[in-house]
């Protein structure tokens, strides 16, 4: 069984690779790490990342429908949205517009799981 901290570290490694102006989903990260169905644990890892100081762009991870479900993690109601908009991602009513266009799939983009 994967230790929580090891899995969290792997999540952070993947999320650090999401390109500026792109987004991915909790489920896509979980699938890349070989834990399909563990999207919620990816969310827990990213929620915990707010205590880290090494620049994990957790704002680039949304749910499978493009909704900003993790926005409470960022301290303000609009912080996650503001960070995404500053990168050129269009957001309306807490949903990524053109989600398929800006979606970054680590399963396709990265060569092999860490």
N, C-alpha and C positions, 0 to 999 in steps of 0.2 A: 504494500500500500504506500502511496506517495505521501510523504510528510507535508503538512499544510504549508510550512514555510518554504519547502522546496517547490511546491506547486505555485505558491504565490510569486516566488522569484521568477519562475518560468513565465507566468502571466506578465509580470513587469517587463521581462526581456522582449516578449512579443509586442507589447503595447508601445514600448520605446521605438519600435520599427515602423509604426504607422506613419506614413508620410503626412507632412503638413498639408492641410486642406482636404484630408481624406478621413473616413470613419470606418469602423468595423463594428461587429456585434459581439456580445458576450459569448454567444454560441459559436461563432466562427473561431474565436480564440480558444475556446474549450476543445473544439473539434481538432484544431491544429495541434494541440497538446495531447491528443489521443484520448481525450475525456469527453467525447460527445455526450451531451446530456448534463454537463456540469456548468452550464451557463451561470447559474446562481452562485456557484463558488467563485467563478471569475469576477462576478459582481462584488462579492465579499472581499476578494483580494484588492480590487480597485478602490473599494470603500476604505480599506485599511491603508491604501497608498497615500492618503492625505496626510499621514503622519511622517512620511518619508520626505527627504529634502533633495532627492536626486532627479527631479524633473520627469516624472512619469506622466505622459499626456493622457490621463484617464478620461478627459473630456471628449476624446475621440472615439470612445466606445459607447454604443447605444444598444437598444434592444433590436430584435430581428425585424421590427417594423420601422425602425428609424426614429423611435421615440426617445426623448431625453429622460429616461427613467432614473438615471443616477444623479440628477441635478441637485438633490439635497446634499450630496457629498461635498459640493463646492462652496458651501457656506451661504450663498445667496440664491435667490430664486432664479436670477438670470445669468449667473456667472458662467455656467456651462454653455449656455446659448451665446453669450457675449464672446467667449473664447473661440467657439466654432465660427461665428460670424466674422471675427477678426482674421480668420484663416480663409475666408471666402466661401464658407459653407453656408448655404441658405437654409434658414430655419424659420418655420412659421407655426405658431401654436404648439411649441415644444416637439415639433416633428421635422426631420431633415427632408427638405425638398430635393428632388432628383436623387433620392437615396441610392438607387442602382448605379447612378453615374459616379457618385463619390465613394461608393463602397469599396473597401480594400479587403480582399480575402487572403488572410495569411496562408491558407491551404494552397492557394494558387501562386501567391507572390513570394513565399519563402521556400527555400529548397528542402530543408528537413527540420523536424522538430528539435528543440534544444535538448 
